[in-house]
Amino acid sequence: MQWVMNFCRWIVQVVLRSQEAKGFVLLKKRWVVERTFGWLMGCRRLVRDYELLPATSETFIYLAMIRIMVQRLA
């Protein structure tokens, strides 16, 4: 976590589940990540890990998000 903060200059915040919580508990900001993954799974090529290089997968994620943004702007 410290490496990410130093190298990428990102702020990493770990959200832990409460010890006294029982059953389903909504975690803070979790829905943002889950919603984004759901949008990305609409792209057939991102559903499975077909790519050999991580850079290729990253490029397809950028393309998928660009497509989603363009569709929302249109």
PDB file with one MODEL, atoms N, CA, C and O in Angstrom:
MODEL        1
ATOM      1  N   MET A   1       0.830  -1.179   0.000  1.00  0.00           N
ATOM      2  CA  MET A   1       0.000   0.000   0.000  1.00  0.00           C
ATOM      3  C   MET A   1       0.882   1.253   0.000  1.00  0.00           C
ATOM      4  O   MET A   1       0.573   2.232  -0.679  1.00  0.00           O
ATOM      5  N   GLN A   2       1.949   1.221   0.740  1.00  0.00           N
ATOM      6  CA  GLN A   2       2.856   2.369   0.783  1.00  0.00           C
ATOM      7  C   GLN A   2       3.521   2.586  -0.577  1.00  0.00           C
ATOM      8  O   GLN A   2       3.737   3.725  -0.992  1.00  0.00           O
ATOM      9  N   TRP A   3       3.843   1.490  -1.266  1.00  0.00           N
ATOM     10  CA  TRP A   3       4.459   1.582  -2.589  1.00  0.00           C
ATOM     11  C   TRP A   3       3.524   2.293  -3.562  1.00  0.00           C
ATOM     12  O   TRP A   3       3.962   3.152  -4.327  1.00  0.00           O
ATOM     13  N   VAL A   4       2.247   1.942  -3.538  1.00  0.00           N
ATOM     14  CA  VAL A   4       1.265   2.581  -4.421  1.00  0.00           C
ATOM     15  C   VAL A   4       1.173   4.066  -4.123  1.00  0.00           C
ATOM     16  O   VAL A   4       1.085   4.885  -5.038  1.00  0.00           O
ATOM     17  N   MET A   5       1.192   4.413  -2.850  1.00  0.00           N
ATOM     18  CA  MET A   5       1.085   5.818  -2.471  1.00  0.00           C
ATOM     19  C   MET A   5       2.326   6.607  -2.898  1.00  0.00           C
ATOM     20  O   MET A   5       2.214   7.764  -3.303  1.00  0.00           O
ATOM     21  N   ASN A   6       3.495   5.991  -2.810  1.00  0.00           N
ATOM     22  CA  ASN A   6       4.732   6.681  -3.184  1.00  0.00           C
ATOM     23  C   ASN A   6       4.955   6.692  -4.689  1.00  0.00           C
ATOM     24  O   ASN A   6       5.292   7.730  -5.259  1.00  0.00           O
ATOM     25  N   PHE A   7       4.770   5.549  -5.335  1.00  0.00           N
ATOM     26  CA  PHE A   7       5.094   5.421  -6.754  1.00  0.00           C
ATOM     27  C   PHE A   7       4.012   6.035  -7.652  1.00  0.00           C
ATOM     28  O   PHE A   7       4.322   6.801  -8.564  1.00  0.00           O
ATOM     29  N   CYS A   8       2.764   5.703  -7.397  1.00  0.00           N
ATOM     30  CA  CYS A   8       1.661   6.158  -8.255  1.00  0.00           C
ATOM     31  C   CYS A   8       1.029   7.456  -7.778  1.00  0.00           C
ATOM     32  O   CYS A   8       0.252   8.077  -8.504  1.00  0.00           O
ATOM     33  N   ARG A   9       1.358   7.862  -6.570  1.00  0.00           N
ATOM     34  CA  ARG A   9       0.782   9.057  -5.956  1.00  0.00           C
ATOM     35  C   ARG A   9      -0.737   8.961  -5.829  1.00  0.00           C
ATOM     36  O   ARG A   9      -1.452   9.942  -6.031  1.00  0.00           O
ATOM     37  N   TRP A  10      -1.216   7.769  -5.493  1.00  0.00           N
ATOM     38  CA  TRP A  10      -2.631   7.532  -5.245  1.00  0.00           C
ATOM     39  C   TRP A  10      -2.850   7.436  -3.754  1.00  0.00           C
ATOM     40  O   TRP A  10      -1.960   7.019  -3.013  1.00  0.00           O
ATOM     41  N   ILE A  11      -4.012   7.815  -3.321  1.00  0.00           N
ATOM     42  CA  ILE A  11      -4.387   7.648  -1.927  1.00  0.00           C
ATOM     43  C   ILE A  11      -5.183   6.351  -1.820  1.00  0.00           C
ATOM     44  O   ILE A  11      -6.240   6.211  -2.434  1.00  0.00           O
ATOM     45  N   VAL A  12      -4.673   5.417  -1.046  1.00  0.00           N
ATOM     46  CA  VAL A  12      -5.313   4.121  -0.878  1.00  0.00           C
ATOM     47  C   VAL A  12      -6.005   4.096   0.474  1.00  0.00           C
ATOM     48  O   VAL A  12      -5.399   4.376   1.508  1.00  0.00           O
ATOM     49  N   GLN A  13      -7.287   3.753   0.442  1.00  0.00           N
ATOM     50  CA  GLN A  13      -8.048   3.680   1.676  1.00  0.00           C
ATOM     51  C   GLN A  13      -8.663   2.288   1.762  1.00  0.00           C
ATOM     52  O   GLN A  13      -9.472   1.914   0.913  1.00  0.00           O
ATOM     53  N   VAL A  14      -8.291   1.530   2.767  1.00  0.00           N
ATOM     54  CA  VAL A  14      -8.821   0.193   2.971  1.00  0.00           C
ATOM     55  C   VAL A  14     -10.072   0.304   3.824  1.00  0.00           C
ATOM     56  O   VAL A  14     -10.054   0.896   4.904  1.00  0.00           O
ATOM     57  N   VAL A  15     -11.162  -0.273   3.326  1.00  0.00           N
ATOM     58  CA  VAL A  15     -12.430  -0.241   4.047  1.00  0.00           C
ATOM     59  C   VAL A  15     -12.673  -1.634   4.610  1.00  0.00           C
ATOM     60  O   VAL A  15     -12.860  -2.589   3.855  1.00  0.00           O
ATOM     61  N   LEU A  16     -12.672  -1.752   5.929  1.00  0.00           N
ATOM     62  CA  LEU A  16     -12.867  -3.035   6.589  1.00  0.00           C
ATOM     63  C   LEU A  16     -14.293  -3.169   7.089  1.00  0.00           C
ATOM     64  O   LEU A  16     -14.973  -2.184   7.374  1.00  0.00           O
ATOM     65  N   ARG A  17     -14.716  -4.400   7.185  1.00  0.00           N
ATOM     66  CA  ARG A  17     -16.046  -4.690   7.706  1.00  0.00           C
ATOM     67  C   ARG A  17     -16.037  -4.572   9.223  1.00  0.00           C
ATOM     68  O   ARG A  17     -15.060  -4.950   9.869  1.00  0.00           O
ATOM     69  N   SER A  18     -17.104  -4.058   9.789  1.00  0.00           N
ATOM     70  CA  SER A  18     -17.227  -3.892  11.224  1.00  0.00           C
ATOM     71  C   SER A  18     -17.271  -5.261  11.917  1.00  0.00           C
ATOM     72  O   SER A  18     -17.873  -6.200  11.396  1.00  0.00           O
ATOM     73  N   GLN A  19     -16.638  -5.374  13.081  1.00  0.00           N
ATOM     74  CA  GLN A  19     -16.591  -6.642  13.812  1.00  0.00           C
ATOM     75  C   GLN A  19     -17.974  -7.045  14.346  1.00  0.00           C
ATOM     76  O   GLN A  19     -18.294  -8.233  14.393  1.00  0.00           O
ATOM     77  N   GLU A  20     -18.785  -6.076  14.742  1.00  0.00           N
ATOM     78  CA  GLU A  20     -20.092  -6.405  15.309  1.00  0.00           C
ATOM     79  C   GLU A  20     -21.182  -6.568  14.251  1.00  0.00           C
ATOM     80  O   GLU A  20     -22.317  -6.899  14.594  1.00  0.00           O
ATOM     81  N   ALA A  21     -20.871  -6.347  12.994  1.00  0.00           N
ATOM     82  CA  ALA A  21     -21.871  -6.452  11.931  1.00  0.00           C
ATOM     83  C   ALA A  21     -22.179  -7.918  11.640  1.00  0.00           C
ATOM     84  O   ALA A  21     -21.280  -8.757  11.582  1.00  0.00           O
ATOM     85  N   LYS A  22     -23.464  -8.210  11.459  1.00  0.00           N
ATOM     86  CA  LYS A  22     -23.899  -9.557  11.093  1.00  0.00           C
ATOM     87  C   LYS A  22     -24.708  -9.460   9.817  1.00  0.00           C
ATOM     88  O   LYS A  22     -25.467  -8.510   9.627  1.00  0.00           O
ATOM     89  N   GLY A  23     -24.548 -10.441   8.940  1.00  0.00           N
ATOM     90  CA  GLY A  23     -25.290 -10.444   7.693  1.00  0.00           C
ATOM     91  C   GLY A  23     -24.695  -9.475   6.683  1.00  0.00           C
ATOM     92  O   GLY A  23     -23.505  -9.164   6.733  1.00  0.00           O
ATOM     93  N   PHE A  24     -25.532  -9.000   5.764  1.00  0.00           N
ATOM     94  CA  PHE A  24     -25.070  -8.104   4.702  1.00  0.00           C
ATOM     95  C   PHE A  24     -24.916  -6.687   5.239  1.00  0.00           C
ATOM     96  O   PHE A  24     -25.826  -6.145   5.865  1.00  0.00           O
ATOM     97  N   VAL A  25     -23.751  -6.096   4.984  1.00  0.00           N
ATOM     98  CA  VAL A  25     -23.491  -4.711   5.366  1.00  0.00           C
ATOM     99  C   VAL A  25     -22.886  -4.009   4.151  1.00  0.00           C
ATOM    100  O   VAL A  25     -21.894  -4.476   3.590  1.00  0.00           O
ATOM    101  N   LEU A  26     -23.475  -2.901   3.752  1.00  0.00           N
ATOM    102  CA  LEU A  26     -22.977  -2.140   2.624  1.00  0.00           C
ATOM    103  C   LEU A  26     -21.676  -1.452   3.010  1.00  0.00           C
ATOM    104  O   LEU A  26     -21.626  -0.710   3.991  1.00  0.00           O
ATOM    105  N   LEU A  27     -20.611  -1.704   2.227  1.00  0.00           N
ATOM    106  CA  LEU A  27     -19.319  -1.094   2.500  1.00  0.00           C
ATOM    107  C   LEU A  27     -19.207   0.224   1.749  1.00  0.00           C
ATOM    108  O   LEU A  27     -19.713   0.353   0.635  1.00  0.00           O
ATOM    109  N   LYS A  28     -18.553   1.192   2.351  1.00  0.00           N
ATOM    110  CA  LYS A  28     -18.413   2.523   1.795  1.00  0.00           C
ATOM    111  C   LYS A  28     -17.664   2.474   0.465  1.00  0.00           C
ATOM    112  O   LYS A  28     -16.599   1.862   0.377  1.00  0.00           O
ATOM    113  N   LYS A  29     -18.205   3.103  -0.556  1.00  0.00           N
ATOM    114  CA  LYS A  29     -17.628   3.242  -1.897  1.00  0.00           C
ATOM    115  C   LYS A  29     -17.494   1.932  -2.669  1.00  0.00           C
ATOM    116  O   LYS A  29     -16.973   1.939  -3.784  1.00  0.00           O
ATOM    117  N   ARG A  30     -17.944   0.820  -2.119  1.00  0.00           N
ATOM    118  CA  ARG A  30     -17.828  -0.471  -2.809  1.00  0.00           C
ATOM    119  C   ARG A  30     -18.671  -0.488  -4.074  1.00  0.00           C
ATOM    120  O   ARG A  30     -18.274  -1.091  -5.072  1.00  0.00           O
ATOM    121  N   TRP A  31     -19.823   0.162  -4.050  1.00  0.00           N
ATOM    122  CA  TRP A  31     -20.726   0.136  -5.187  1.00  0.00           C
ATOM    123  C   TRP A  31     -20.110   0.791  -6.409  1.00  0.00           C
ATOM    124  O   TRP A  31     -20.439   0.412  -7.532  1.00  0.00           O
ATOM    125  N   VAL A  32     -19.230   1.760  -6.226  1.00  0.00           N
ATOM    126  CA  VAL A  32     -18.595   2.435  -7.355  1.00  0.00           C
ATOM    127  C   VAL A  32     -17.735   1.442  -8.130  1.00  0.00           C
ATOM    128  O   VAL A  32     -17.787   1.398  -9.359  1.00  0.00           O
ATOM    129  N   VAL A  33     -16.960   0.660  -7.425  1.00  0.00           N
ATOM    130  CA  VAL A  33     -16.088  -0.328  -8.063  1.00  0.00           C
ATOM    131  C   VAL A  33     -16.919  -1.421  -8.709  1.00  0.00           C
ATOM    132  O   VAL A  33     -16.659  -1.795  -9.853  1.00  0.00           O
ATOM    133  N   GLU A  34     -17.914  -1.940  -8.000  1.00  0.00           N
ATOM    134  CA  GLU A  34     -18.747  -3.019  -8.535  1.00  0.00           C
ATOM    135  C   GLU A  34     -19.509  -2.566  -9.778  1.00  0.00           C
ATOM    136  O   GLU A  34     -19.643  -3.331 -10.733  1.00  0.00           O
ATOM    137  N   ARG A  35     -20.007  -1.331  -9.775  1.00  0.00           N
ATOM    138  CA  ARG A  35     -20.734  -0.813 -10.934  1.00  0.00           C
ATOM    139  C   ARG A  35     -19.813  -0.711 -12.146  1.00  0.00           C
ATOM    140  O   ARG A  35     -20.208  -1.054 -13.260  1.00  0.00           O
ATOM    141  N   THR A  36     -18.577  -0.237 -11.928  1.00  0.00           N
ATOM    142  CA  THR A  36     -17.624  -0.108 -13.026  1.00  0.00           C
ATOM    143  C   THR A  36     -17.266  -1.470 -13.600  1.00  0.00           C
ATOM    144  O   THR A  36     -17.190  -1.625 -14.819  1.00  0.00           O
ATOM    145  N   PHE A  37     -17.045  -2.460 -12.738  1.00  0.00           N
ATOM    146  CA  PHE A  37     -16.769  -3.815 -13.232  1.00  0.00           C
ATOM    147  C   PHE A  37     -17.956  -4.353 -14.022  1.00  0.00           C
ATOM    148  O   PHE A  37     -17.774  -5.044 -15.024  1.00  0.00           O
ATOM    149  N   GLY A  38     -19.154  -4.044 -13.581  1.00  0.00           N
ATOM    150  CA  GLY A  38     -20.347  -4.473 -14.316  1.00  0.00           C
ATOM    151  C   GLY A  38     -20.402  -3.869 -15.704  1.00  0.00           C
ATOM    152  O   GLY A  38     -20.746  -4.556 -16.666  1.00  0.00           O
ATOM    153  N   TRP A  39     -20.067  -2.584 -15.822  1.00  0.00           N
ATOM    154  CA  TRP A  39     -20.032  -1.948 -17.135  1.00  0.00           C
ATOM    155  C   TRP A  39     -18.989  -2.605 -18.030  1.00  0.00           C
ATOM    156  O   TRP A  39     -19.237  -2.843 -19.212  1.00  0.00           O
ATOM    157  N   LEU A  40     -17.818  -2.899 -17.459  1.00  0.00           N
ATOM    158  CA  LEU A  40     -16.748  -3.500 -18.255  1.00  0.00           C
ATOM    159  C   LEU A  40     -17.099  -4.911 -18.722  1.00  0.00           C
ATOM    160  O   LEU A  40     -16.640  -5.337 -19.782  1.00  0.00           O
ATOM    161  N   MET A  41     -17.898  -5.640 -17.956  1.00  0.00           N
ATOM    162  CA  MET A  41     -18.270  -6.994 -18.353  1.00  0.00           C
ATOM    163  C   MET A  41     -19.235  -6.993 -19.533  1.00  0.00           C
ATOM    164  O   MET A  41     -19.529  -8.052 -20.088  1.00  0.00           O
ATOM    165  N   GLY A  42     -19.727  -5.830 -19.921  1.00  0.00           N
ATOM    166  CA  GLY A  42     -20.542  -5.733 -21.127  1.00  0.00           C
ATOM    167  C   GLY A  42     -19.712  -5.848 -22.392  1.00  0.00           C
ATOM    168  O   GLY A  42     -20.261  -6.017 -23.480  1.00  0.00           O
ATOM    169  N   CYS A  43     -18.422  -5.759 -22.264  1.00  0.00           N
ATOM    170  CA  CYS A  43     -17.513  -5.895 -23.406  1.00  0.00           C
ATOM    171  C   CYS A  43     -17.017  -7.332 -23.460  1.00  0.00           C
ATOM    172  O   CYS A  43     -16.365  -7.805 -22.528  1.00  0.00           O
ATOM    173  N   ARG A  44     -17.322  -8.022 -24.542  1.00  0.00           N
ATOM    174  CA  ARG A  44     -17.056  -9.450 -24.649  1.00  0.00           C
ATOM    175  C   ARG A  44     -15.595  -9.801 -24.432  1.00  0.00           C
ATOM    176  O   ARG A  44     -15.291 -10.815 -23.803  1.00  0.00           O
ATOM    177  N   ARG A  45     -14.694  -8.988 -24.936  1.00  0.00           N
ATOM    178  CA  ARG A  45     -13.279  -9.316 -24.866  1.00  0.00           C
ATOM    179  C   ARG A  45     -12.715  -9.194 -23.448  1.00  0.00           C
ATOM    180  O   ARG A  45     -11.685  -9.794 -23.142  1.00  0.00           O
ATOM    181  N   LEU A  46     -13.372  -8.432 -22.591  1.00  0.00           N
ATOM    182  CA  LEU A  46     -12.890  -8.259 -21.225  1.00  0.00           C
ATOM    183  C   LEU A  46     -13.460  -9.288 -20.253  1.00  0.00           C
ATOM    184  O   LEU A  46     -13.032  -9.353 -19.101  1.00  0.00           O
ATOM    185  N   VAL A  47     -14.426 -10.095 -20.710  1.00  0.00           N
ATOM    186  CA  VAL A  47     -15.039 -11.083 -19.830  1.00  0.00           C
ATOM    187  C   VAL A  47     -14.031 -12.174 -19.468  1.00  0.00           C
ATOM    188  O   VAL A  47     -14.002 -12.632 -18.326  1.00  0.00           O
ATOM    189  N   ARG A  48     -13.220 -12.586 -20.415  1.00  0.00           N
ATOM    190  CA  ARG A  48     -12.178 -13.589 -20.180  1.00  0.00           C
ATOM    191  C   ARG A  48     -10.814 -12.947 -20.346  1.00  0.00           C
ATOM    192  O   ARG A  48     -10.689 -11.894 -20.970  1.00  0.00           O
ATOM    193  N   ASP A  49      -9.803 -13.573 -19.794  1.00  0.00           N
ATOM    194  CA  ASP A  49      -8.444 -13.047 -19.875  1.00  0.00           C
ATOM    195  C   ASP A  49      -7.758 -13.637 -21.104  1.00  0.00           C
ATOM    196  O   ASP A  49      -7.033 -14.627 -21.003  1.00  0.00           O
ATOM    197  N   TYR A  50      -7.990 -13.023 -22.265  1.00  0.00           N
ATOM    198  CA  TYR A  50      -7.416 -13.508 -23.513  1.00  0.00           C
ATOM    199  C   TYR A  50      -6.021 -12.953 -23.776  1.00  0.00           C
ATOM    200  O   TYR A  50      -5.242 -13.560 -24.512  1.00  0.00           O
ATOM    201  N   GLU A  51      -5.708 -11.846 -23.205  1.00  0.00           N
ATOM    202  CA  GLU A  51      -4.492 -11.121 -23.558  1.00  0.00           C
ATOM    203  C   GLU A  51      -3.261 -11.688 -22.861  1.00  0.00           C
ATOM    204  O   GLU A  51      -3.343 -12.171 -21.732  1.00  0.00           O
ATOM    205  N   LEU A  52      -2.123 -11.624 -23.542  1.00  0.00           N
ATOM    206  CA  LEU A  52      -0.868 -12.091 -22.966  1.00  0.00           C
ATOM    207  C   LEU A  52      -0.197 -11.013 -22.117  1.00  0.00           C
ATOM    208  O   LEU A  52       0.408 -11.305 -21.086  1.00  0.00           O
ATOM    209  N   LEU A  53      -0.312  -9.781 -22.560  1.00  0.00           N
ATOM    210  CA  LEU A  53       0.355  -8.675 -21.864  1.00  0.00           C
ATOM    211  C   LEU A  53      -0.645  -7.842 -21.071  1.00  0.00           C
ATOM    212  O   LEU A  53      -1.739  -7.565 -21.562  1.00  0.00           O
ATOM    213  N   PRO A  54      -0.293  -7.442 -19.864  1.00  0.00           N
ATOM    214  CA  PRO A  54      -1.186  -6.580 -19.083  1.00  0.00           C
ATOM    215  C   PRO A  54      -1.454  -5.241 -19.773  1.00  0.00           C
ATOM    216  O   PRO A  54      -2.528  -4.663 -19.612  1.00  0.00           O
ATOM    217  N   ALA A  55      -0.485  -4.753 -20.536  1.00  0.00           N
ATOM    218  CA  ALA A  55      -0.681  -3.478 -21.240  1.00  0.00           C
ATOM    219  C   ALA A  55      -1.800  -3.583 -22.265  1.00  0.00           C
ATOM    220  O   ALA A  55      -2.530  -2.617 -22.486  1.00  0.00           O
ATOM    221  N   THR A  56      -1.941  -4.747 -22.892  1.00  0.00           N
ATOM    222  CA  THR A  56      -3.013  -4.943 -23.860  1.00  0.00           C
ATOM    223  C   THR A  56      -4.369  -4.920 -23.158  1.00  0.00           C
ATOM    224  O   THR A  56      -5.315  -4.297 -23.640  1.00  0.00           O
ATOM    225  N   SER A  57      -4.456  -5.598 -22.024  1.00  0.00           N
ATOM    226  CA  SER A  57      -5.706  -5.582 -21.256  1.00  0.00           C
ATOM    227  C   SER A  57      -6.044  -4.168 -20.800  1.00  0.00           C
ATOM    228  O   SER A  57      -7.203  -3.757 -20.844  1.00  0.00           O
ATOM    229  N   GLU A  58      -5.035  -3.430 -20.365  1.00  0.00           N
ATOM    230  CA  GLU A  58      -5.258  -2.053 -19.941  1.00  0.00           C
ATOM    231  C   GLU A  58      -5.787  -1.202 -21.086  1.00  0.00           C
ATOM    232  O   GLU A  58      -6.672  -0.369 -20.891  1.00  0.00           O
ATOM    233  N   THR A  59      -5.246  -1.411 -22.276  1.00  0.00           N
ATOM    234  CA  THR A  59      -5.698  -0.668 -23.450  1.00  0.00           C
ATOM    235  C   THR A  59      -7.152  -0.975 -23.759  1.00  0.00           C
ATOM    236  O   THR A  59      -7.920  -0.068 -24.077  1.00  0.00           O
ATOM    237  N   PHE A  60      -7.545  -2.253 -23.669  1.00  0.00           N
ATOM    238  CA  PHE A  60      -8.930  -2.608 -23.945  1.00  0.00           C
ATOM    239  C   PHE A  60      -9.874  -2.052 -22.872  1.00  0.00           C
ATOM    240  O   PHE A  60     -11.026  -1.735 -23.170  1.00  0.00           O
ATOM    241  N   ILE A  61      -9.403  -1.932 -21.644  1.00  0.00           N
ATOM    242  CA  ILE A  61     -10.223  -1.316 -20.601  1.00  0.00           C
ATOM    243  C   ILE A  61     -10.429   0.166 -20.905  1.00  0.00           C
ATOM    244  O   ILE A  61     -11.534   0.687 -20.755  1.00  0.00           O
ATOM    245  N   TYR A  62      -9.363   0.843 -21.333  1.00  0.00           N
ATOM    246  CA  TYR A  62      -9.505   2.256 -21.738  1.00  0.00           C
ATOM    247  C   TYR A  62     -10.493   2.393 -22.898  1.00  0.00           C
ATOM    248  O   TYR A  62     -11.352   3.275 -22.888  1.00  0.00           O
ATOM    249  N   LEU A  63     -10.366   1.519 -23.894  1.00  0.00           N
ATOM    250  CA  LEU A  63     -11.280   1.580 -25.042  1.00  0.00           C
ATOM    251  C   LEU A  63     -12.724   1.328 -24.619  1.00  0.00           C
ATOM    252  O   LEU A  63     -13.640   1.993 -25.104  1.00  0.00           O
ATOM    253  N   ALA A  64     -12.928   0.374 -23.724  1.00  0.00           N
ATOM    254  CA  ALA A  64     -14.281   0.078 -23.253  1.00  0.00           C
ATOM    255  C   ALA A  64     -14.875   1.272 -22.511  1.00  0.00           C
ATOM    256  O   ALA A  64     -16.043   1.605 -22.709  1.00  0.00           O
ATOM    257  N   MET A  65     -14.080   1.916 -21.660  1.00  0.00           N
ATOM    258  CA  MET A  65     -14.593   3.067 -20.923  1.00  0.00           C
ATOM    259  C   MET A  65     -14.846   4.259 -21.844  1.00  0.00           C
ATOM    260  O   MET A  65     -15.790   5.019 -21.628  1.00  0.00           O
ATOM    261  N   ILE A  66     -14.007   4.427 -22.871  1.00  0.00           N
ATOM    262  CA  ILE A  66     -14.248   5.489 -23.863  1.00  0.00           C
ATOM    263  C   ILE A  66     -15.560   5.236 -24.580  1.00  0.00           C
ATOM    264  O   ILE A  66     -16.346   6.158 -24.795  1.00  0.00           O
ATOM    265  N   ARG A  67     -15.799   3.971 -24.955  1.00  0.00           N
ATOM    266  CA  ARG A  67     -17.048   3.630 -25.644  1.00  0.00           C
ATOM    267  C   ARG A  67     -18.252   3.911 -24.751  1.00  0.00           C
ATOM    268  O   ARG A  67     -19.260   4.442 -25.216  1.00  0.00           O
ATOM    269  N   ILE A  68     -18.151   3.558 -23.478  1.00  0.00           N
ATOM    270  CA  ILE A  68     -19.252   3.794 -22.545  1.00  0.00           C
ATOM    271  C   ILE A  68     -19.509   5.294 -22.389  1.00  0.00           C
ATOM    272  O   ILE A  68     -20.662   5.724 -22.378  1.00  0.00           O
ATOM    273  N   MET A  69     -18.450   6.088 -22.268  1.00  0.00           N
ATOM    274  CA  MET A  69     -18.615   7.539 -22.124  1.00  0.00           C
ATOM    275  C   MET A  69     -19.213   8.175 -23.370  1.00  0.00           C
ATOM    276  O   MET A  69     -20.064   9.059 -23.269  1.00  0.00           O
ATOM    277  N   VAL A  70     -18.772   7.729 -24.551  1.00  0.00           N
ATOM    278  CA  VAL A  70     -19.314   8.267 -25.804  1.00  0.00           C
ATOM    279  C   VAL A  70     -20.787   7.922 -25.933  1.00  0.00           C
ATOM    280  O   VAL A  70     -21.577   8.764 -26.361  1.00  0.00           O
ATOM    281  N   GLN A  71     -21.181   6.697 -25.572  1.00  0.00           N
ATOM    282  CA  GLN A  71     -22.579   6.332 -25.634  1.00  0.00           C
ATOM    283  C   GLN A  71     -23.429   7.195 -24.703  1.00  0.00           C
ATOM    284  O   GLN A  71     -24.563   7.539 -25.039  1.00  0.00           O
ATOM    285  N   ARG A  72     -22.895   7.540 -23.550  1.00  0.00           N
ATOM    286  CA  ARG A  72     -23.660   8.366 -22.613  1.00  0.00           C
ATOM    287  C   ARG A  72     -23.749   9.816 -23.068  1.00  0.00           C
ATOM    288  O   ARG A  72     -24.726  10.505 -22.774  1.00  0.00           O
ATOM    289  N   LEU A  73     -22.724  10.282 -23.789  1.00  0.00           N
ATOM    290  CA  LEU A  73     -22.757  11.652 -24.284  1.00  0.00           C
ATOM    291  C   LEU A  73     -23.650  11.812 -25.510  1.00  0.00           C
ATOM    292  O   LEU A  73     -24.168  12.899 -25.765  1.00  0.00           O
ATOM    293  N   ALA A  74     -23.831  10.732 -26.270  1.00  0.00           N
ATOM    294  CA  ALA A  74     -24.617  10.807 -27.507  1.00  0.00           C
ATOM    295  C   ALA A  74     -26.090  10.885 -27.234  1.00  0.00           C
ATOM    296  O   ALA A  74     -26.888  10.954 -28.168  1.00  0.00           O
TER     297      ALA A  74
ENDMDL
END
